[in-house]
Amino acid sequence: MAFFTWTDDFLTGIDIVDRQHRRLVELVNGTARVLLEEHPEPAGLAAMFAGLAAYTAEHFRTEEELMRVQGVAARVLEHHRQTHARLIGEVLDWKARLSAADVLARQEFLGFLAGWLLFHVLGEDQAMARQLRAIQDGLTPERAYEVARGGNLWPSQAVLGRSITRIYAQLSGQLREIEQHDQHLEAEVAARTQALNVMAEELRQAKDAADAANQAKSRFLGMVSHELRTPMNAIVGFTELLRREALPAKADEMAGKVLTAAEQLLGLVDGLIELTRNTPSQTASFALRVVMGEACQIPFAAARAKGLAATLEIADDLPPFLHGDAHRIAVVIRQLAANAAKFTAHGSIRVRAESLGSAPDGEIALRISVTDTGIGIPADKQAGLFNAFHQQDDSPTRRYGGVGLGLALTRQAARMMGADIDMQSAPGQGSVFWIDLPIKPAASRSATPSQPPEPGKGVEPGNGNGGKSGQTPFPDVDGTAIVRRLEKLLSEDDTRAAEVLAEGEAFLQQAMDWRFEIFARQIAGFEYDKALLTLREWQGAGPN
């Protein structure tokens, strides 16, 4: 956007001076763009002053040399020298006091440059040029001063009027362009806002559709898991009963293989269904030692059956109670410990929880690691280890079974909690897998009505505190009856378990404490075998 437009009124008839004046107009226009910016950069202001300084030094030297060589009157040369020195001093003064934040000062400086351009170039430089041309025509310097009106240093009224009129017309046109541009921007903003509103509505509808699809998927998974687990549980249960009979050795061996195959298939079904779940993390307060201990029970039993040493370590500086997703933490520990027991023939496995530090807000960097002395994993097999259906040995004659879902489930559970999972291993030297989880401490819990019953005592009727006398927070609820009905329905894969859960929800939520969320999710997902295990673990657990 130009501030000045070059016109013939700026011409002096001296070629080198006119070229420099044209550069000056361009320089002032560039200076105007910098000065009129809303927030000019200090570097831009510095470059602007550097350009003005370089121009004035060159232009003033050219003019003074021309006047000296041509021999203009001494008073003319002296006047120009004073004018040039005064301009340089004023520009330096402006440079010292001008700041990017002072809008009014920047506008005043632009006005100063415009005035100098109009009055010096259209006045004083034109008077100089008239005298130079008169001297070139043969007049003496003093005579040239008189004939060329050397003392008339102001622009003519006609030239000044035309220049001011042009500036006004140009600025008016630019204001109209700015107004039109603003209107265009307003129209674009309105159109973009409308488009964003439409997009937001489409996104909302897409989210609603995704939520509906997710709910439908959950219902489908629940139905499929129920329909698959029901016959599998029957196969497992009746096979176990069959093996209790006095079967011939060959028949007992075959029944054992049926039982093993059924349990493997049931585990595969559970893994596939769990892999397709995408439910958000459910956080609550939990006792770290209890969750880790229960998650390690089955893997440690398998390890000790092989003659391995199995240890659980919890660093002393960790708080006893944390706030997080106890269910997914247990999934990670159980799977990693199970893998360690599976791939270790001699030595030991160790599960350890420790803190890697804490943040100012109290959040802990919790690391849970599982270390074994097993077969180890070659480097070329580690890259896809956490991918679904990946196996270290995928040959038909592989020694270890499974379909490669365990570590995929582990990584999925870790990511759902915002955690990182990684590993180190070397063939023949064992492996260590760990999860780094940001988690916050929870307040310590003393013996309250929300604690589970004491080991072996079950739940007394109407008492949510495991039979402790004097506390009956649910006098209208028969706690023992609810628990017994749930045990029966869950063992029979009866969908009415959800109705009983709803009936005793208030009692169970306070009595089971942090386990209730896990228990309720398992029933909602038709995971009746897991829900039954959770219920029985709660009944047999001690105070947290």
Beta strands, then each sheet from edge to edge (+ up, - down):
strand 1: 284-287
strand 2: 309-314
strand 3: 321-324
strand 4: 348-358
strand 5: 364-372
strand 6: 420-426
strand 7: 430-441
sheet 1: 1+ 3- 7+ 5- 4+ 2+
sheet 2: 1+ 3- 7+ 6-
end
